[in-house]
Amino acid sequence: MSQSAVARSARRSARRLARLWRRSLRFRTLVITLGLTSVAVLVTCVAMALAVQNNLWEARKDQALHDALRAVDSVQSAVYSADTQGNRTALLGLMGDVNSRLSSVSSAQMVGVFPIDNGSAQAAPPGFLRDGFTEDLVSDQMHQRVSKDDTKQWWQPVALHDADGSQHAGIIVGQQLKVPEAGAYELYIAYDLADTEQTLVLVQSSLWAAGSVLVALIGVIAWFSLRSVVQPITEAAETSARFAGGDFDVRLPVRGQDELATLGRSFNAMADSIEAQIKELGELSLVQQRFVSDVSHELRTPLTTIRLAAEMLNDQREEFDPTTARTAELLQTQVHRFDTLLADLLEISRYDAGSVQLETEATSLAHLAEDLVDDMRPLAETHDTELRFVAPGGHTPVDLDPRRVRRILRNLIGNAIEHGEGHPIVITVDSNQNAVAVGVRDSGLGMSAEDAERVFDRFWRADPSRRRTIGGTGLGLSIALGDARLHGGTLAVWSELGTGTHFVLTLPRSSRPLEGASPIPLEQPEPIAEIGLATAPIEIAKPSAPAQEEDS
């Protein structure tokens, strides 16, 4: 298998584990339990292993020091009691007795005796080495300390080698041995600690084996415990998901009298209550929708008659006195607004009833927005407002309902004209590989964060005292939001008091849900005066006849 295939397999395994970690409470809890248990067992085993190692080493060292001290005292006593009279032959025999006594008194067999060159005895016999002891085992520092201090016992750890070349720990104990008429000698006894190493390895192996078995047992116990606890939770989650999906008849099974059983009974009682309330609200909603729809339809006929009469009066207003003429003009305006309100109410009732359908066709959002901007320039001129159109993207056709998108943009631009305080308005169209978007940016009064959260509510205005100059019904933004969602898109707003407002309509390029950020950033848009005029197509509004548009 190649390295790339191994890497892909590893990435797939990592993704599966990450997905399992996010979705499985049982797996996540089991991993956390085993991880914390493993850490606790590891720390405990390491602490115990270190404690055992230190205790074994200290005990064996103390034993070696005591044994060496006893052996040196015994040999020293024998040397003091011997009568050599400076005879070299007798001194050689005495050294042989020292060797024999060390062999019988000490538990260690590796011995090294080296004369200290003090020039006091001409007949001093040489030292000796026994059972593989070499002078290389003793460090220079050890030699100096033993030769200079005849009152203390010195020791150092060493590495001892067997005949087969294996290496194991050992300890060398050194002390001065004084031989009358021969001078002082360095006496070293080497103790093999291989048995201590074996004991330590056995203890540590037992500790790690016991720790591993303990972790495995805890994992098995945690698995069965979690299974008994998580299984009801899993059932509750699945039941809740089915209930949220519209299956109001589903209920949790209740077993026993414990907390999980109480949870099941509470959930079932809550489900019964919610089901009853949903049915009641559904009936009320149907009544409300039917009422709005019926009233709107019933008002069509008298409104048509009133509109015709108002148009006749308005056409002949020049023949009336000024007061009657003004009354006829106001009647015409309000009848037109009433007609628009009825149309919006009918549209809202269709959304509430879920009977709205899209009539999509391949359309360039940039061209659609540009045409609409041209249509609304006369209205902007009546408010002394400059329209700027910027379209770096969005020219490729996408499937959308042109009538509904045009209605959204007409509403957004109309609101910007009405509340823009005469400042320039920028309409931006852009796109990326996933979506197309339109942004409408003004530098008018703006809104607070609390008002921006309610801007799509029906019949809501940020300032109730602010009158509508374009003739909106208060339903425009609510209908625009419904049109955006019907396309699978979003309609978002950013606003700040004294800075202005920015609406962004984002539509998907295909039937798939929106992914990633919008092509037009929403929050903190750059000031209109800083928008690059040389790099984007911009058109300035020109004077023309007034027109009337929708408003929220």
Solvent accessible surface area in square Angstrom, and as a share of the most:
residue,aa,sasa,rsa
1,M,187,0.84
2,S,66,0.43
3,Q,163,0.72
4,S,62,0.40
5,A,24,0.19
6,V,78,0.45
7,A,39,0.31
8,R,115,0.42
9,S,43,0.28
10,A,59,0.46
11,R,126,0.46
12,R,113,0.41
13,S,41,0.27
14,A,58,0.45
15,R,132,0.48
16,R,127,0.47
17,L,102,0.51
18,A,43,0.33
19,R,89,0.33
20,L,79,0.39
21,W,101,0.36
22,R,159,0.58
23,R,188,0.69
24,S,27,0.18
25,L,76,0.38
26,R,49,0.18
27,F,51,0.21
28,R,68,0.25
29,T,42,0.25
30,L,29,0.14
31,V,60,0.34
32,I,84,0.42
33,T,42,0.24
34,L,55,0.27
35,G,35,0.34
36,L,123,0.61
37,T,18,0.11
38,S,45,0.29
39,V,88,0.51
40,A,58,0.45
41,V,18,0.10
42,L,92,0.46
43,V,94,0.54
44,T,71,0.41
45,C,8,0.05
46,V,60,0.35
47,A,56,0.44
48,M,89,0.40
49,A,8,0.07
50,L,98,0.49
51,A,48,0.37
52,V,39,0.23
53,Q,73,0.32
54,N,87,0.45
55,N,100,0.51
56,L,49,0.24
57,W,67,0.24
58,E,79,0.35
59,A,61,0.47
60,R,41,0.15
61,K,29,0.12
62,D,78,0.40
63,Q,108,0.48
64,A,0,0.00
65,L,36,0.18
66,H,122,0.55
67,D,11,0.06
68,A,1,0.01
69,L,74,0.37
70,R,115,0.42
71,A,0,0.00
72,V,6,0.03
73,D,73,0.38
74,S,28,0.18
75,V,0,0.00
76,Q,29,0.13
77,S,71,0.46
78,A,26,0.20
79,V,1,0.01
80,Y,124,0.47
81,S,93,0.60
82,A,42,0.32
83,D,112,0.58
84,T,16,0.09
85,Q,144,0.64
86,G,34,0.33
87,N,80,0.41
88,R,109,0.40
89,T,102,0.60
90,A,37,0.29
91,L,0,0.00
92,L,83,0.41
93,G,39,0.38
94,L,11,0.06
95,M,10,0.05
96,G,37,0.36
97,D,89,0.46
98,V,3,0.02
99,N,43,0.22
100,S,74,0.48
101,R,99,0.36
102,L,0,0.00
103,S,45,0.29
104,S,91,0.59
105,V,32,0.18
106,S,6,0.04
107,S,83,0.53
108,A,9,0.07
109,Q,77,0.34
110,M,41,0.18
111,V,0,0.00
112,G,0,0.00
113,V,1,0.01
114,F,29,0.12
115,P,68,0.43
116,I,34,0.17
117,D,143,0.74
118,N,84,0.43
119,G,62,0.60
120,S,83,0.54
121,A,26,0.20
122,Q,177,0.79
123,A,30,0.23
124,A,29,0.23
125,P,2,0.01
126,P,82,0.52
127,G,25,0.24
128,F,38,0.16
129,L,87,0.43
130,R,36,0.13
131,D,84,0.44
132,G,60,0.58
133,F,5,0.02
134,T,65,0.38
135,E,95,0.43
136,D,134,0.70
137,L,33,0.17
138,V,8,0.04
139,S,47,0.31
140,D,108,0.56
141,Q,105,0.47
142,M,8,0.04
143,H,33,0.15
144,Q,101,0.45
145,R,107,0.39
146,V,0,0.00
147,S,35,0.22
148,K,168,0.71
149,D,35,0.18
150,D,57,0.29
151,T,112,0.65
152,K,111,0.47
153,Q,48,0.22
154,W,54,0.19
155,W,93,0.32
156,Q,30,0.13
157,P,86,0.54
158,V,23,0.13
159,A,41,0.32
160,L,5,0.03
161,H,121,0.54
162,D,66,0.34
163,A,120,0.93
164,D,120,0.62
165,G,53,0.51
166,S,52,0.33
167,Q,119,0.53
168,H,22,0.10
169,A,33,0.26
170,G,1,0.01
171,I,0,0.00
172,I,0,0.00
173,V,4,0.02
174,G,1,0.01
175,Q,25,0.11
176,Q,18,0.08
177,L,0,0.00
178,K,82,0.35
179,V,5,0.03
180,P,58,0.36
181,E,99,0.44
182,A,6,0.05
183,G,20,0.19
184,A,17,0.13
185,Y,1,0.00
186,E,14,0.06
187,L,1,0.01
188,Y,0,0.00
189,I,1,0.01
190,A,1,0.01
191,Y,2,0.01
192,D,62,0.32
193,L,2,0.01
194,A,25,0.20
195,D,80,0.42
196,T,19,0.11
197,E,64,0.29
198,Q,128,0.57
199,T,57,0.33
200,L,28,0.14
201,V,92,0.53
202,L,122,0.61
203,V,43,0.25
204,Q,48,0.21
205,S,58,0.37
206,S,60,0.38
207,L,25,0.12
208,W,102,0.36
209,A,58,0.45
210,A,62,0.48
211,G,6,0.05
212,S,73,0.47
213,V,89,0.51
214,L,84,0.42
215,V,31,0.18
216,A,59,0.46
217,L,99,0.49
218,I,50,0.26
219,G,10,0.10
220,V,80,0.46
221,I,111,0.56
222,A,14,0.11
223,W,96,0.34
224,F,119,0.50
225,S,57,0.36
226,L,25,0.13
227,R,130,0.47
228,S,74,0.48
229,V,74,0.42
230,V,9,0.05
231,Q,81,0.36
232,P,35,0.22
233,I,66,0.33
234,T,51,0.30
235,E,40,0.18
236,A,15,0.12
237,A,60,0.47
238,E,102,0.46
239,T,11,0.06
240,S,46,0.29
241,A,68,0.53
242,R,133,0.49
243,F,21,0.09
244,A,89,0.69
245,G,71,0.68
246,G,41,0.39
247,D,55,0.28
248,F,60,0.25
249,D,116,0.60
250,V,15,0.09
251,R,71,0.26
252,L,13,0.07
253,P,70,0.44
254,V,62,0.35
255,R,150,0.55
256,G,52,0.50
257,Q,155,0.69
258,D,74,0.38
259,E,140,0.63
260,L,54,0.27
261,A,4,0.03
262,T,68,0.39
263,L,86,0.43
264,G,3,0.03
265,R,98,0.36
266,S,63,0.41
267,F,24,0.10
268,N,26,0.14
269,A,62,0.48
270,M,95,0.43
271,A,0,0.00
272,D,74,0.38
273,S,51,0.33
274,I,60,0.31
275,E,24,0.11
276,A,60,0.47
277,Q,100,0.44
278,I,65,0.33
279,K,119,0.51
280,E,100,0.45
281,L,112,0.56
282,G,32,0.31
283,E,111,0.50
284,L,103,0.51
285,S,41,0.27
286,L,100,0.50
287,V,86,0.49
288,Q,110,0.49
289,Q,28,0.13
290,R,136,0.50
291,F,130,0.54
292,V,36,0.21
293,S,30,0.19
294,D,72,0.37
295,V,55,0.31
296,S,1,0.01
297,H,104,0.47
298,E,126,0.56
299,L,60,0.30
300,R,77,0.28
301,T,101,0.59
302,P,60,0.38
303,L,3,0.02
304,T,53,0.31
305,T,87,0.51
306,I,82,0.41
307,R,62,0.23
308,L,97,0.48
309,A,47,0.37
310,A,0,0.00
311,E,61,0.27
312,M,123,0.55
313,L,76,0.38
314,N,26,0.13
315,D,111,0.58
316,Q,82,0.36
317,R,87,0.32
318,E,161,0.72
319,E,140,0.63
320,F,66,0.27
321,D,79,0.41
322,P,117,0.74
323,T,104,0.60
324,T,57,0.33
325,A,19,0.14
326,R,129,0.47
327,T,79,0.46
328,A,5,0.04
329,E,70,0.31
330,L,82,0.41
331,L,68,0.34
332,Q,45,0.20
333,T,63,0.37
334,Q,94,0.42
335,V,10,0.05
336,H,83,0.37
337,R,86,0.31
338,F,79,0.33
339,D,31,0.16
340,T,31,0.18
341,L,47,0.24
342,L,2,0.01
343,A,44,0.34
344,D,10,0.05
345,L,45,0.22
346,L,14,0.07
347,E,11,0.05
348,I,10,0.05
349,S,8,0.05
350,R,104,0.38
351,Y,47,0.18
352,D,58,0.30
353,A,63,0.49
354,G,64,0.62
355,S,73,0.47
356,V,18,0.11
357,Q,146,0.65
358,L,56,0.28
359,E,133,0.60
360,T,71,0.41
361,E,102,0.46
362,A,72,0.56
363,T,23,0.13
364,S,11,0.07
365,L,1,0.00
366,A,1,0.01
367,H,101,0.45
368,L,7,0.03
369,A,1,0.01
370,E,51,0.23
371,D,76,0.39
372,L,1,0.01
373,V,1,0.00
374,D,58,0.30
375,D,84,0.43
376,M,0,0.00
377,R,32,0.12
378,P,19,0.12
379,L,10,0.05
380,A,0,0.00
381,E,57,0.26
382,T,69,0.40
383,H,57,0.26
384,D,117,0.61
385,T,5,0.03
386,E,49,0.22
387,L,0,0.00
388,R,37,0.13
389,F,7,0.03
390,V,10,0.05
391,A,4,0.03
392,P,84,0.53
393,G,10,0.10
394,G,2,0.02
395,H,88,0.39
396,T,81,0.47
397,P,77,0.49
398,V,9,0.05
399,D,100,0.52
400,L,1,0.01
401,D,5,0.02
402,P,25,0.16
403,R,133,0.48
404,R,13,0.05
405,V,0,0.00
406,R,71,0.26
407,R,35,0.13
408,I,0,0.00
409,L,0,0.00
410,R,59,0.22
411,N,3,0.02
412,L,1,0.01
413,I,1,0.01
414,G,0,0.00
415,N,9,0.05
416,A,5,0.04
417,I,2,0.01
418,E,24,0.11
419,H,48,0.21
420,G,0,0.00
421,E,100,0.45
422,G,34,0.33
423,H,85,0.38
424,P,36,0.23
425,I,0,0.00
426,V,1,0.01
427,I,0,0.00
428,T,31,0.18
429,V,0,0.00
430,D,36,0.19
431,S,30,0.19
432,N,55,0.28
433,Q,156,0.69
434,N,51,0.26
435,A,3,0.02
436,V,0,0.00
437,A,0,0.00
438,V,0,0.00
439,G,1,0.01
440,V,3,0.01
441,R,15,0.05
442,D,9,0.05
443,S,32,0.21
444,G,6,0.05
445,L,77,0.38
446,G,9,0.08
447,M,20,0.09
448,S,29,0.19
449,A,70,0.55
450,E,121,0.54
451,D,37,0.19
452,A,16,0.12
453,E,146,0.65
454,R,123,0.45
455,V,14,0.08
456,F,35,0.14
457,D,64,0.33
458,R,107,0.39
459,F,113,0.47
460,W,44,0.15
461,R,88,0.32
462,A,35,0.27
463,D,55,0.29
464,P,103,0.65
465,S,99,0.64
466,R,64,0.23
467,R,177,0.65
468,R,49,0.18
469,T,68,0.39
470,I,7,0.04
471,G,22,0.21
472,G,1,0.01
473,T,9,0.05
474,G,3,0.03
475,L,1,0.01
476,G,10,0.10
477,L,8,0.04
478,S,20,0.13
479,I,4,0.02
480,A,2,0.02
481,L,28,0.14
482,G,17,0.17
483,D,0,0.00
484,A,0,0.00
485,R,163,0.60
486,L,58,0.29
487,H,22,0.10
488,G,43,0.41
489,G,7,0.07
490,T,69,0.40
491,L,11,0.05
492,A,36,0.28
493,V,24,0.14
494,W,29,0.10
495,S,15,0.09
496,E,78,0.35
497,L,120,0.60
498,G,69,0.67
499,T,49,0.28
500,G,0,0.00
501,T,11,0.06
502,H,8,0.04
503,F,14,0.06
504,V,4,0.02
505,L,0,0.00
506,T,7,0.04
507,L,3,0.02
508,P,14,0.09
509,R,69,0.25
510,S,59,0.38
511,S,119,0.77
512,R,169,0.62
513,P,111,0.70
514,L,51,0.25
515,E,117,0.52
516,G,78,0.75
517,A,87,0.68
518,S,39,0.25
519,P,23,0.14
520,I,12,0.06
521,P,103,0.65
522,L,46,0.23
523,E,124,0.56
524,Q,132,0.59
525,P,28,0.18
526,E,98,0.44
527,P,67,0.42
528,I,10,0.05
529,A,94,0.73
530,E,117,0.53
531,I,29,0.15
532,G,40,0.39
533,L,101,0.50
534,A,105,0.81
535,T,126,0.73
536,A,15,0.11
537,P,75,0.47
538,I,41,0.21
539,E,58,0.26
540,I,87,0.44
541,A,15,0.11
542,K,144,0.61
543,P,107,0.67
544,S,68,0.44
545,A,69,0.53
546,P,101,0.64
547,A,42,0.32
548,Q,105,0.47
549,E,26,0.12
550,E,45,0.20
551,D,4,0.02
552,S,21,0.14
